[in-house]
Amino acid sequence: MKISSVTAALRACPGLAVALLLTACTTNTYVVQVDAIAKPNSAAAGGGAGEGQSLSYRIRSTNPKLDEGSLRYKEVADYVRTALSGKGMYEAPRPDKADMVIDIDYGIDAPRVKFDTVSQPIYAETGGGVEPVMVPVYRQDPTTGKIEMVGTRTEMVPRPRRQEILGFEDVVRPVIVYEKYLKISARSNAEAVEGRAPPEVWSVNVSAEDESKELRKYLPILASATTDYIGTNTNQEKPVKLKADDDAVTFIKKGM
């Protein structure tokens, strides 16, 4: 059992535990995993336009399960366009003349169970029982009607029971989680050679895994996480923290 350093404060003010919990739940902080790869020595590998030039693109999806005519797809495509605009890229007026092809894929994976360690409060019940209390005894004079104390007697009075937080302990519990993901990749807009599409110039895969199944709420968060990593190498998957009111998220939601 691990006792928290805030134990003393919580003992003095049990309501503080509730306040801390509510504060944690209202911060709207998201942890997004980002994995970015860029092909070296490529004109487009810098993640956008170089000085004095720009890169045009056309957007598509290679996932047959995504309906490009759906409102959800159009919403995601707008998020991606906004993210790309931050790198100086623009959507080509003529798709066949675009410099690059941007492939997008998004969705939510099947639920899986993982085991999380959570901190739970340890309560102890204090008080209770009875305690002797001396109470006064009064008598009224039948002649004068005057009431006066003539002595005391002992009564057994119940003591109130209350819960006190002693500390916190780590508990392992199973949690059903859902991975929400967005994948963006770029290829040169060129003809396939021997049936093979041009190699990827760069790609950014972002995901968030937790108990939420609200894919739509997470899509602007995921798209905003790509903005700093388009055309870069992270070398490995890295966690990125974002808040719902961050400038990058506001930029993506506002759109072009």
N, C-alpha and C positions, 0 to 999 in steps of 0.2 A: 504494500500500500504506500502511495506517495502522497504526502501532505503538502498542499500548495502554500506558497509564501504569503498568499493573501488570506490565509486562514483566520488570522487575528481580526482583520477588518471585517470578514464575513461573520465572524462570531458576534462582533459588536453591532453589526447591522445586517441581519439576514436578507433584508430587501435588496442589498447590494448585489447579491447573486443574480436576482431577477433582472436588475438594471444592466449588469454586464452581459447577460444573455441577450436581452433585447437590443443592446448596442451592437453586438456581434452579428445579429440577424439583419440589421438594417444598413450595414455598410455596403451591401451589394458588391462585394469584391469577388471577382472571378479569377480562377487560376487556369490559364490556357497553356497547353503544350504546343510548342512551335518547332517544326523541323523544316529547315530551308536548305536547298541545294542550288548552286549556280555553276554552270559550265564555265571554266576559266577561258580567257582569251576570246571572248565572244562579244560582239558589239552590243548585244542585248543583255549580257550577263550582269551589267551594272545595275540592273533593276529599273532601268528607265532610260530617258533620253540623255545623251551627252550634251556638252555645251554647244549651243547653236543648232541642235537638231532635236527631232522628236521621233517617237516610234508609234506607228499606228498598229491597231490590232483588230481582230474580230473575235467574238466570244462564241463558244459552242460548248456542248456537253457530249462526252463520249459514253455517258452512262445511259443505256437504253431505258432504264427505269424512271428517268427524269423527263417530265413533259415540258418541253421548252415553251409551250403555249400557256402553261399554268401561271397563276398569279405568284405562287411561291418562287418559281424559277425566275420570273421577271424581277421579283424583289431582290433575290440573291445576286442576279446579274447586275442590278443597279449598285448594290454594295461593292461588287468587284470593280465596276467601272470607276466608282468614287475612289477606291483604294489605288487603282492604277493611275488615276489623274494626279494623285499626290507624287507620282514619279515622273510626271511630264508626258505620260502616254495618253493617247486619244483613240476613240473608236473610228476606224476608217470609214469614210463615206461610201466607198466601194469595197465590200468585203474581199473580193478577189485581188485587190491591190494592197491589202494590208501587209505590213512587215511581219507580223506575228499572228499566230493562232493561240488564243487563250482558252484552255480547257478548264472547265469547272465541274466539280462534283461535291455534293453535300448530302447529309443525311444523319440518321441516328441508328447506331448499331443495336443489335439484340441485347436485351438486358443480361447482365451477368452479376454474380455474387462475389463480393470481395469482403475482406475482413478489416474493419477499421478499429483503431484504438481510440476510445473516447474517454473523456474525463467526466466522472459522475460524482455528485456531492455525497458525502457520508453524513447521515443525520443521526442524532441521538435525542431521545425523548427525555426531558428533564422535568422536575416538578412532580406533581401528583401526590397522592397520599393525603393525610390529614395532619393538622397541627392544632395544638391547644391554644385557644384564645380566651383571655379574660374579658367577660362582658359585665357591665354594671347591672345591678338589680334595683329596681325602683319600687316604691310603695306610696300609695296615696293615703293621706290622713283622712279618715272618714268624717272627722269633725270639721276640719278647716278646708279640706279639698286640696291641700298642698301636696305636690309630688316631690319626693326627695329620695336620694339614693341611700339604700340601707346596706349595701354590700356588693359583692361580685360573685360570679360563678364562672366555672370553666366550661367552654363548649368546644367541641372538636369540629373544626372548619376545614372543608376540602381545599387543597391547594391546586391552582390551575396547572395544567400540563402544557408544555410547549416543546417545539422542535428546535434544535440547535445544530448548525453546520459545524462539524468537527474538522472537515478537510475534504479532499478529493482523492479518488482512486481511479486508476486506469482500468478500463473494462474493454475487452475485445468482443465486438458484436458483428454479425453478418449484415451486410448492406447490399441492397439491389441498386446497381448503378447503370447509367446509360451514357454511352459515348456519343457526343454530338461532334460532327466533323465538317470541315470545309477544306477542299483541296483545289489549289490553283496551279496550273502549269503552263509554260509557254514554249512554243515551237516556232521555228521559221515557217513562214507561209510559202512552202515549196511543194513541188510534186513528190509523191512517194517514189522511192527508188527501190526497184525489185520488190514491190509490195510492202515495203517498210516505210513508215512515216518518218519524217525528219526527227532527229533526236531532240530531247528536251533541252531548252536553253537554261531554264530555271524552274523551280517548283517550290511551293510553300504549302505544307500540310499543317493545319491547326486543329486542335481537338480540345474538348472539355469533357471531363468525366465526373459525374456526380449523380445524385438521386433524382434530378429533374428530367422530365420527359418533354419539356417545352422547347422544342427545336427552334421555333420562330424567334423566341426571346433571345436565344444564344447566337443566332446568325449574325447580327450586327457586331456582337462582341468578337466572334471568330474573325469576321472580315477586318475589323479594326486591328486585330493582332497581326495581320499580314503586312500592314503598311510599312513597318520598319524593316521587314525581312525579305521583301520582294527583290530578287536578284542578288541575294547574299547567301553565305554559307554559315550555318550555325554549328556545323561539324557533328552535332548530336542534338537530340531533342532537348529543348530547354523550357523551363516554366516561365510564363509571363503573367504578371498580375495586372488586372484591369478593373476599374470601377465603372459602373453604369454611366456616371457623369463625367468620365475622362474626356479630354479634348478629342482624342482619336475616335472614341465611340460617337461623340456628338457629330464629328465631321462625317463619319460614315452614314449615320442616320439622316443627316441633313441632305445628303446626296448632291448631285451636280445641278 
